[in-house]
Amino acid sequence: MSESVLNVNEICKDFGGIRALDDVSLNVRSKEIAALIGPNGAGKTTFFNCITGIYTPTSGDVLVNPKDGSERRVNGMKPNHVTELGMARTFQNIRLFPSMTTLENVMIGTHCRTKSGIWGAISRNGKARGEEQAIIEKSYHLLELVGLERYANELACNLPYGKQRRLEIARAMATDPFLLLLDEPAAGMNPQETYDLQELVIKLRNEYGLSILLIEHDMKMVMSISDSVFVLDYGRLIASGTPKEVSENPTVIKAYLGEDEDD
Amino acid sequence: MDEKGAQSTLRFILTAGCDGYADSLKRSVLVALWFMFLTFPIMVIRVDTIENTIDWRWMNLAFVGVGSFVLSFLWRWLLERKELMKGQAARESVVERLLTQASTIPSARLGLLVVVAGIALAFPHMAGMYQTNIMISCLTYIALGLGLNIVVGLAGLLDLGYVAFYAVGAYAYALANMHWGIGFWTILPIGALLGTLFGIMLGFPVLRLRGDYLAIVTLGFGEIIRLVLENWGDVTMGPSGIAGIDRPTFFGIEFGVMDSINYMYYIMLALIVLTIFCVNRLQNSRIGRAWLALREDEIACQAMGIDKTKTKLMAFALGATWAGMAGVVFAAKTTFVNPASFTFWESAIILSVVVIGGMGSIRGVIAGAIILILVPEYLRAFSEFRMLIFGATMVLVMVFRPQGLIRAKRKVYTYDKSTVAGAANE
């Protein structure tokens, strides 16, 4: 329980003269739900982009511990290699593949765990066919997990907003991650949808043994599901600890200026 | 009741897209005046250089006025109808619906295939040499279109220099045949391989580019290949080209001109069948899905674990393979190659075949090639209006069917629900 899966050591990210992240250190332990919060523009999404390989941090280390126990430094690694290691993410502004079906969207997620190449595709030999069938079944299972199996052959762009968010989670799950990074998964959802999402996140942790790091603005959700909370403001980590500790921290209250009584 | 319905339909046709009768009348009059003004110099004035007089053909002006007045109503009505149809789920055209229906019924599907295959096989015996020749070039464009479809339609990489790979294949055969007398069948796979190599060669430098930038670089690449062919006279014989290339043999047997054309037709047909087979399997495979994902969203695609570099290179290489093969066939068919056959115009036509046919759709590309290649051929009777009609067809297709003639349809996957625990309902 206590071993860490993601270990971020003092990373900085500069954009020209602007320091978007300043010495941020953070630690996510195995099977933990951690939340990263902060006012708009605090650098939360930049942080996600830095640890998933979309940006390269200016300095500092991002270390991950995949299931096999070997520690890997992922700074400057390509996003697809980071995903291959077992870190999957969703996006704040939904980035599905709009003109592909819901099922195909999830099937894309299995890409880095499958191997068949050009020859397999053209000859459609036994191995490729078996793999294809396994992909379809796995993807369908994941759609069931997030409750979208009815929409399997629907185009992704025709799904309602809340369901698109769930589809993104299913797609991320298809990459067989050990750490799931969710960027504002509840944004734009109504209270019922948020509640269902909360259940889903807890289920993912309990049944699949995933560690989850999420960025979220919905304080009610953050406080009720997370084991630890990290607060960013102006690119600096200003507080961390259990939800209770953080919500009573005067610096955090100051940063949020009155939004603190929310829970 | 019926009369009322007819009246409202008439009203809709006459006032589509306007506020009322007066407004639509005003607009049409303006359109008519504008067209009369635009066409005035060419339709009305004619200078008689022998008599040194000017003919004023006022009748033509009246024709243009009345014609554009009536057509403007039709145009507005069609546009309005298209807008209205947009919301409806059934946006499939009649042809698409028929095709979909036919492909769901196995017997109808088989029947359709047999009929198409029968016509394709019997074609050279029913039609003359001239027709067969046209059909060969149409088939060549289908092969090229399907190859480019991988790059543009599936992977979403806009390639304006596709003809370069076609030139590589054609010159590979022409040069090998001229210097060493190597035959068609040996070069066909080599030409394909050379196409692949050049595809990778182009692919590497443009990996970081997208959209407009990629288009410009590929355009430049296409021109470079053509300029090299034109100016490297010692090797490529320059603008005068290479003549007297051997036609393909059939296990060492040579044909006369007539039989040779029929033979060429069947070779091309076989190549098309192979292409359709491969492209169809590729697009519904793991790799095909990766191409689609790359087209849809590059960042999400990478974040989902797809190697962008590898996927892009694969698309370029495979697309170029077919161009290389088509090039070898082209050289064998015309027995003559020169750089003038590989201008930007060719790339533009191949791209139009893909876009007008429907990006990512095999049936669409075939339909696009048939229309774009055969229409100008059969319009030779109206020689002066040929390119005008050709252009107008393209404009009309793009206005009324921007998604192409036959859209790509996603494969419907079947899954075994019985293996899924807890799926009690259905």
Interface residues (C-beta under 8 A of the other chain):
Chain A: T52 I54 K78 P79 N80 T83 E84 A88 R89 F91 R95 L96 F97 P98 S99 M100 T101 L103 E104 M107 I108 G109 H111 C112 R113 T114 S116 G117 I118 G120 A121 I122 R124 A128 E131 E132 I135 I136 E137 Y140 H141 E144 E149 A152 N153 L155 R171 A172 A174 T175
Chain B: F277 C278 R281 L282 S285 R286 I287 G288 R289 A290 L292 A293 E296 D297 I299 A300 C301 Q302 A303 M304 G305 I306 D307 K308 M314 L318 R410 V412 Y413 T414 Y415 D416 K417 T419 V420 G422 A423
